[in-house]
Amino acid sequence: MVSGKITCKRHLSNLKEIENFLTNSNIPFEIDSSNERIFYLNDGKLELRYVDTENFKMDYTKRFGIKGIYHNYFIDITKENRKKNIRTIWIKDWEIEESKTVKDVNGEEIPNYRRKWYVLQSYIKAATGNIDYRFYGRDCEVRKIPKNEIRPFLEMNCFYGYRSANTNLGLYLKKDKNGVEKGTLLMIYTFGYPFFSKGLYDVEVIRVGTKLFCQVIGGASKLLKNFLVNYPILTFNKRDVNVNKIVFIVDADHNDGRSLETLGFKFVSHKGAGFMNVDITTGEVFHRKPMQHKLIMEKMSKGEVYSVANAGSIIYMIERDEYLNNMVKK
């Protein structure tokens, strides 16, 4: 455990923002008596763990003389908590602070939009039963999402923002409810080519997202069923692919994926080797950049860049044939 009292104003402000959010949302919580970075919710069954990343650098003592934590620090805590039926949500400093200008579906610009922090708030509200707007799958109809809608929805409501996909399916509200207008897009599942699956799977669930602070009970099941029943073949680069094995890669920093098991997905693995880089001279947070690897290593040797690991990826898989056979049996 990284110890030591936080004194940096920036991180104290972030911790206060988390605390204020929980208080204003009427979510009961306790702060760990020996580590103010840890918040206990749901009677200890949910942990929020704030990460002041400069104190959680990956250890590069041998190569650059950078002292830090071992690579599997986050994944080990997440796995140990999972064994105890505790969900862990890591909140890294940049995830609270990062903002950008986004455009809504009407093309109107929204400056300083803090998507990651807003999505994390939505996750926490859903996990603690404090969601603002609750709907049911029967309240919605499944439609293909037009191109002009999918990007703004993802940029505003999905933690990692927009990524192109082959097939974009959404749940649209059938009639006005809870102050939300008929025809509003509430939830999405997108499907595409599994670039990083090494040929093990036919299709990947690319993005899943729900409109902020909303919950659609039975929505995931409705979207998944629609895809599995109606899309036996997808075309990637003019090549037809028979859809059977579908992979869902869960971001273990923020989700544990156990709800997927109720949909018919099967757990495959939980592994971790990922990390992000932080450039302290520019404030940029970025993935690997192979074309700039030498420059990044030089900046790291000067203490201008450091790396922060994550809690890994949890892999789930569902087979279309098995799913359809089970539907017939029922």
C-alpha positions in Angstrom: 0.0 0.0 0.0 1.2 3.5 -0.9 1.1 5.4 2.4 1.7 9.0 3.5 -0.7 11.8 4.0 -1.6 13.8 0.9 -0.5 17.4 1.1 -0.6 18.5 -2.5 -3.4 21.1 -3.0 -4.3 19.5 -6.4 -4.9 16.1 -4.9 -6.7 17.4 -1.9 -9.0 19.2 -4.2 -9.7 16.0 -6.2 -10.4 14.1 -3.0 -12.7 16.8 -1.8 -14.5 16.7 -5.1 -15.1 12.9 -4.7 -16.3 13.5 -1.2 -18.6 16.3 -2.2 -20.1 14.2 -5.1 -20.9 11.3 -2.7 -22.4 13.6 -0.1 -24.5 15.6 -2.6 -25.7 12.3 -4.1 -26.7 11.0 -0.7 -24.4 8.0 -1.0 -23.1 6.8 2.4 -19.3 6.3 2.6 -16.4 5.9 4.9 -12.8 7.0 4.3 -10.1 4.6 5.3 -8.6 5.7 8.6 -5.0 5.1 7.5 -5.3 6.0 3.8 -7.4 8.9 2.7 -7.3 7.8 -0.9 -9.7 4.9 -0.2 -13.5 5.4 0.1 -15.7 2.5 1.2 -19.3 2.3 -0.2 -22.1 -0.3 -0.1 -21.0 -1.5 3.4 -17.5 -2.1 2.1 -18.6 -4.0 -1.1 -17.4 -1.2 -3.3 -14.1 0.6 -3.0 -13.2 3.9 -4.7 -9.4 4.2 -4.7 -8.0 7.6 -5.7 -4.6 7.5 -7.5 -2.3 10.6 -7.3 -0.3 9.2 -10.1 3.1 10.7 -9.4 3.1 8.5 -6.2 2.0 5.4 -8.2 4.6 5.4 -10.9 5.7 2.1 -12.4 9.1 1.1 -11.0 12.0 1.7 -13.4 14.8 1.6 -10.8 17.2 -0.5 -12.8 16.7 1.3 -16.1 16.1 4.9 -15.2 16.5 5.1 -11.5 12.7 5.8 -11.1 11.5 4.3 -7.9 7.8 3.3 -7.9 5.3 0.5 -7.4 5.5 -2.9 -9.1 3.6 -3.3 -12.4 0.9 -5.6 -11.0 0.0 -3.4 -8.0 -3.4 -2.4 -9.3 -4.4 -5.7 -10.7 -3.4 -7.6 -7.6 -5.5 -5.4 -5.3 -8.4 -5.7 -7.8 -8.2 -9.5 -8.0 -7.9 -9.9 -4.2 -10.9 -7.7 -3.7 -12.9 -9.6 -6.3 -12.3 -12.8 -4.4 -14.0 -11.1 -1.4 -16.9 -9.9 -3.6 -15.6 -6.4 -3.5 -15.7 -4.2 -6.6 -12.8 -1.8 -7.0 -13.0 1.5 -9.0 -9.7 3.2 -9.4 -9.9 7.0 -10.0 -6.7 8.4 -11.4 -6.1 12.1 -11.1 -6.3 12.8 -14.8 -9.7 11.1 -15.0 -11.1 13.7 -12.7 -9.3 16.7 -14.2 -9.3 15.9 -18.0 -11.7 18.1 -20.0 -12.2 18.8 -23.7 -14.7 20.5 -26.0 -17.3 18.1 -27.4 -20.3 18.5 -29.7 -23.8 17.3 -29.0 -26.1 15.7 -31.5 -27.1 19.1 -32.8 -23.5 20.1 -33.4 -23.5 22.6 -30.5 -20.1 22.8 -28.8 -19.8 22.0 -25.0 -16.5 23.4 -23.7 -14.6 21.9 -20.8 -16.6 18.7 -20.8 -15.1 16.3 -18.2 -16.4 13.1 -19.7 -14.3 10.6 -17.8 -15.2 12.1 -14.4 -18.9 12.3 -15.3 -19.0 8.7 -16.5 -17.3 7.6 -13.3 -20.0 9.4 -11.3 -22.6 7.6 -13.3 -20.9 4.2 -12.6 -20.9 5.0 -8.9 -24.5 6.1 -8.8 -25.6 2.9 -10.6 -23.5 0.7 -8.4 -25.0 2.2 -5.2 -28.6 2.3 -6.4 -28.7 6.1 -6.6 -29.3 6.4 -10.3 -31.3 9.5 -11.4 -33.4 8.0 -14.2 -34.5 4.4 -14.4 -36.0 2.8 -17.4 -36.8 -0.8 -18.6 -35.9 -2.5 -21.8 -39.6 -2.7 -22.6 -39.7 1.1 -22.6 -37.3 1.1 -25.6 -37.0 -0.1 -29.2 -33.8 -1.2 -30.8 -32.6 0.7 -33.8 -29.4 1.1 -35.8 -27.7 4.3 -34.7 -27.1 6.9 -37.5 -23.5 8.2 -37.9 -24.5 11.7 -36.8 -25.7 10.3 -33.4 -23.1 7.7 -32.5 -20.1 10.0 -32.1 -21.7 12.6 -29.9 -23.3 10.0 -27.7 -20.0 8.2 -27.2 -18.1 11.4 -26.7 -20.5 12.5 -23.9 -21.5 9.2 -22.3 -18.8 6.5 -22.8 -15.6 6.6 -20.7 -13.3 6.1 -23.6 -15.2 8.2 -26.1 -15.7 7.5 -29.8 -14.4 4.5 -31.6 -15.7 3.4 -35.0 -17.5 0.1 -35.3 -19.1 -2.1 -37.9 -22.6 -2.2 -36.3 -24.0 0.3 -33.9 -27.2 -0.6 -32.1 -29.1 1.6 -29.7 -32.1 1.7 -27.4 -34.5 4.5 -28.1 -37.3 5.6 -25.7 -40.7 4.7 -27.1 -42.6 7.5 -25.3 -41.9 10.3 -22.9 -40.9 9.1 -19.5 -39.1 10.5 -16.4 -38.9 13.8 -18.1 -37.0 12.3 -21.0 -38.4 12.8 -24.5 -39.6 10.0 -26.8 -36.9 9.0 -29.3 -34.0 9.7 -26.9 -31.1 7.4 -27.3 -30.5 5.8 -23.9 -28.1 2.9 -24.4 -25.7 1.5 -27.0 -23.9 -1.7 -27.9 -21.4 -1.5 -30.8 -19.7 -4.4 -32.6 -16.7 -4.6 -34.8 -13.5 -6.4 -35.8 -11.5 -7.9 -32.9 -8.1 -6.4 -33.7 -6.3 -7.6 -30.6 -7.8 -11.0 -30.2 -5.1 -12.9 -32.1 -7.7 -14.7 -34.2 -9.5 -16.3 -31.2 -12.8 -14.4 -31.8 -14.9 -13.4 -34.7 -16.3 -10.1 -33.3 -15.6 -7.7 -30.4 -18.1 -5.6 -28.4 -16.4 -2.3 -29.2 -18.3 0.1 -27.0 -21.1 -0.1 -24.4 -22.6 3.0 -22.9 -25.7 4.4 -21.2 -26.9 8.0 -21.1 -25.3 9.6 -18.1 -27.1 8.9 -14.8 -29.6 6.7 -16.5 -30.2 2.9 -16.1 -32.0 0.7 -18.5 -33.0 -2.5 -16.7 -32.9 -5.4 -19.2 -31.4 -3.1 -21.8 -28.1 -5.0 -22.3 -30.0 -8.2 -22.8 -32.3 -6.6 -25.3 -29.4 -5.2 -27.4 -27.3 -8.3 -27.2 -30.3 -10.5 -28.2 -31.0 -8.3 -31.2 -27.5 -8.5 -32.4 -27.1 -12.3 -31.9 -30.5 -13.1 -33.6 -30.2 -10.6 -36.5 -26.6 -10.4 -37.4 -25.2 -13.8 -38.4 -22.6 -12.3 -40.7 -20.6 -9.1 -40.6 -18.5 -7.8 -43.4 -15.0 -6.5 -42.6 -12.9 -5.0 -45.4 -15.1 -6.7 -48.0 -14.7 -10.1 -46.2 -17.7 -11.8 -44.8 -17.3 -13.2 -41.3 -19.6 -15.7 -39.7 -20.5 -14.3 -36.2 -20.1 -16.9 -33.5 -17.4 -16.2 -30.9 -17.9 -12.6 -29.5 -15.4 -11.1 -27.1 -16.1 -8.4 -24.5 -12.9 -6.8 -23.0 -13.7 -5.2 -19.7 -11.7 -2.3 -18.4 -10.9 -3.6 -14.9 -9.9 -0.2 -13.6 -13.6 0.7 -13.4 -15.7 -2.4 -13.9 -15.6 -6.1 -12.9 -17.8 -7.5 -15.7 -19.8 -9.9 -13.4 -23.1 -8.6 -14.8 -22.1 -10.0 -18.2 -22.5 -13.5 -16.8 -26.2 -13.0 -16.4 -26.3 -12.3 -20.2 -24.6 -15.5 -21.0 -21.0 -14.4 -21.3 -18.4 -16.7 -19.9 -15.3 -15.6 -18.0 -12.0 -16.3 -20.0 -9.2 -14.5 -18.2 -8.1 -11.5 -16.2 -4.6 -10.3 -17.2 -2.8 -7.1 -16.8 0.1 -5.5 -18.7 -1.3 -2.2 -19.7 -0.2 1.3 -18.7 -0.5 4.9 -19.6 2.3 7.5 -19.9 2.2 10.9 -18.3 4.3 13.7 -19.7 4.8 16.2 -16.9 6.1 18.9 -19.3 2.9 19.0 -21.3 0.4 17.3 -19.0 -0.4 14.8 -21.8 -1.6 11.4 -20.9 -1.1 8.8 -23.6 -0.8 5.2 -24.7 2.2 3.7 -26.3 3.5 5.6 -29.3 5.7 3.2 -31.2 6.9 5.9 -33.7 8.1 8.1 -30.8 9.4 5.3 -28.5 13.0 6.6 -28.5 11.9 10.1 -27.6 9.7 8.9 -24.9 12.5 6.8 -23.4 14.8 9.9 -23.5 12.2 12.0 -21.7 11.7 9.2 -19.1 15.4 9.1 -18.4 15.2 12.8 -17.7 12.2 12.4 -15.4 9.9 14.2 -17.8 7.7 11.1 -18.4 6.5 8.4 -16.1 4.2 5.4 -16.6 1.2 4.3 -14.6 -0.1 0.7 -14.8 -3.8 -0.3 -14.7 -5.8 -3.2 -13.3 -5.7 -5.1 -16.5 -8.5 -6.4 -18.8 -11.1 -9.0 -18.0 -12.0 -11.1 -21.0 -15.5 -12.5 -21.4 -16.8 -14.5 -24.4 -20.2 -15.6 -25.7 -21.0 -18.0 -28.5 -23.8 -17.1 -30.8 -24.7 -20.8 -31.6 -24.9 -21.7 -27.9 -27.0 -18.6 -27.2 -29.5 -19.4 -30.0 -29.7 -23.1 -28.9 -30.5 -22.0 -25.4 -33.2 -19.7 -26.7 -34.9 -22.6 -28.5 -34.7 -24.8 -25.4 -36.5 -22.1 -23.4 
